[in-house]
Amino acid sequence: MLEFDLHWQRGGFCLQAQGRLDGGVIGLCGPSGAGKSTLLALIAGLRQPDAGVIRWHGKVLVEPARGVFLPPEQRRIGLVFQDGCLFPHLTVQQNLLYGYRRRPAGERLFRPDAITALLDIGHLLTRRPRDLSGGEKQRVALGRALLYSPSLLLLDEPLASLDSHRKQQILPFLQQVRDTLGIPMLYVSHAEDEVRYLTDRLWHMEAGRLHTGPAGKSIGP
Amino acid sequence: MLTPAEAEALALSAKVAFWCMVTGLLPGVALAWLLARGRFPGKALLDALVHLPMVLPPVVPGYLLLLAFGRQGPAGQWLNETFGLNLSFHWTGAVLASLVMGLPLLVQPVRLSFQLIDSRLEQASRSLGAGPWRTFLTITLPLAAPGILVGAILAFSRSLGEFGATITFVGNIAGETRTLPLAIYSYIQQPGGEAPAWRLILISVGLALAALLASNALTRRLQRQLGYRDHA
């Protein structure tokens, strides 16, 4: 279970977010510039909040007031970027195994062949990212994050760069991930219909404010 | 075709240029990274200092090196007492002189390639369990490889052409510090030295041209391998 209460300010932009994620999929919607990506970066540890706290099953990941900041590589939080962010100098296979190799054998949740089969990317393993289509890139990016065995998966507009036809091809894979792997997911998108395909639990973000609605409850101090 | 003295100058130049490139890589990459990514007070000053030799008359850095690393200089005395090293009037001094002069040319392309790397790739690496160092070694450095290669070749070529700082710091000693440009200069000063001077001039032009062409070809190949370009 992830609980957070975060405050972050840069220039004139101020982000205030309180929420709680206890499994399943939560969609995070809102116009661009609302701070959705910033919230993911804060949770993943790519940015440091000015104040607040993030707890994962009670363990504090970050708390500026006490000088606690766990760097991203120690948080075990998977991240899928909008355009995949595959490493261009590595093959698909090397990309897939990049995080897998950093995980001790006992902590690995999935076998590479199981993930490549699930995402139907087995035939791409020797290719370089530049030779992949947009949809293939996103599936590889998803596989790379999954093989890292994350205990939480953050997806930042993973389908935004794809046309609606390709989206329809990827969404079933995301459903598969949701139904068979059981990793909690926070799914960011500005397209609500896309999110509704995966979950009916929605959070909204607007002008730096997170509204968790009925799905999320605010946490006490 | 070449007299022993000419061949000696050529071999010495190659040796100096090679060591200039090798010893320059680590400080060059480190400086390039600091200038590309670092945020610290005095960064503008460091930037200016690195590039200063490009705009100074080469005799100035040469003379300052002589003051610092000469037998009486503080750095020179320290090196001599601690390691028994003596740079002045020695070919290793020629390496240092061309390193100082070549560093801006090495740093510039490396810095540019660090700046061009999409920082989200490094974030992706961090979020896949790789710490800052591993991310640097497995993502940042390989992606900057084309720039590093260009920088290394430019440093090598610059060293082949280094004249002013070298002659000021380590003199013009045949077989020790008389590199290609110094040999050309010496022949031009001698009566009847035109023929050997011309041979060495042609070699210089050929070497410089070859280095630049090789740098271009290697960069294109590397960029293709790294996925920056298509197969075209």
HADDOCK unambig.tbl for C-alpha pairs under 7 A between the chains (distance, minus, plus):
assign (segid A and resid 46 and name CA) (segid B and resid 123 and name CA) 6.76 0.50 0.50
assign (segid A and resid 72 and name CA) (segid B and resid 126 and name CA) 5.80 0.50 0.50
assign (segid A and resid 72 and name CA) (segid B and resid 127 and name CA) 5.37 0.50 0.50
assign (segid A and resid 73 and name CA) (segid B and resid 126 and name CA) 5.08 0.50 0.50
assign (segid A and resid 73 and name CA) (segid B and resid 127 and name CA) 5.38 0.50 0.50
assign (segid A and resid 73 and name CA) (segid B and resid 128 and name CA) 6.36 0.50 0.50
assign (segid A and resid 73 and name CA) (segid B and resid 129 and name CA) 3.93 0.50 0.50
assign (segid A and resid 73 and name CA) (segid B and resid 130 and name CA) 5.60 0.50 0.50
assign (segid A and resid 73 and name CA) (segid B and resid 131 and name CA) 5.84 0.50 0.50
assign (segid A and resid 74 and name CA) (segid B and resid 129 and name CA) 6.48 0.50 0.50
assign (segid A and resid 77 and name CA) (segid B and resid 127 and name CA) 6.67 0.50 0.50
assign (segid A and resid 78 and name CA) (segid B and resid 127 and name CA) 6.21 0.50 0.50
assign (segid A and resid 78 and name CA) (segid B and resid 128 and name CA) 6.80 0.50 0.50
assign (segid A and resid 79 and name CA) (segid B and resid 127 and name CA) 6.53 0.50 0.50
assign (segid A and resid 85 and name CA) (segid B and resid 120 and name CA) 6.89 0.50 0.50
assign (segid A and resid 85 and name CA) (segid B and resid 121 and name CA) 5.79 0.50 0.50
assign (segid A and resid 85 and name CA) (segid B and resid 124 and name CA) 6.96 0.50 0.50
assign (segid A and resid 87 and name CA) (segid B and resid 121 and name CA) 6.55 0.50 0.50
assign (segid A and resid 88 and name CA) (segid B and resid 226 and name CA) 6.01 0.50 0.50
assign (segid A and resid 88 and name CA) (segid B and resid 227 and name CA) 5.36 0.50 0.50
assign (segid A and resid 89 and name CA) (segid B and resid 143 and name CA) 7.00 0.50 0.50
assign (segid A and resid 89 and name CA) (segid B and resid 225 and name CA) 6.89 0.50 0.50
assign (segid A and resid 89 and name CA) (segid B and resid 226 and name CA) 4.24 0.50 0.50
assign (segid A and resid 89 and name CA) (segid B and resid 227 and name CA) 5.94 0.50 0.50
assign (segid A and resid 99 and name CA) (segid B and resid 128 and name CA) 4.56 0.50 0.50
assign (segid A and resid 99 and name CA) (segid B and resid 129 and name CA) 6.00 0.50 0.50
assign (segid A and resid 102 and name CA) (segid B and resid 129 and name CA) 5.99 0.50 0.50
assign (segid A and resid 102 and name CA) (segid B and resid 130 and name CA) 7.00 0.50 0.50
assign (segid A and resid 130 and name CA) (segid B and resid 227 and name CA) 6.01 0.50 0.50
assign (segid A and resid 148 and name CA) (segid B and resid 128 and name CA) 6.22 0.50 0.50
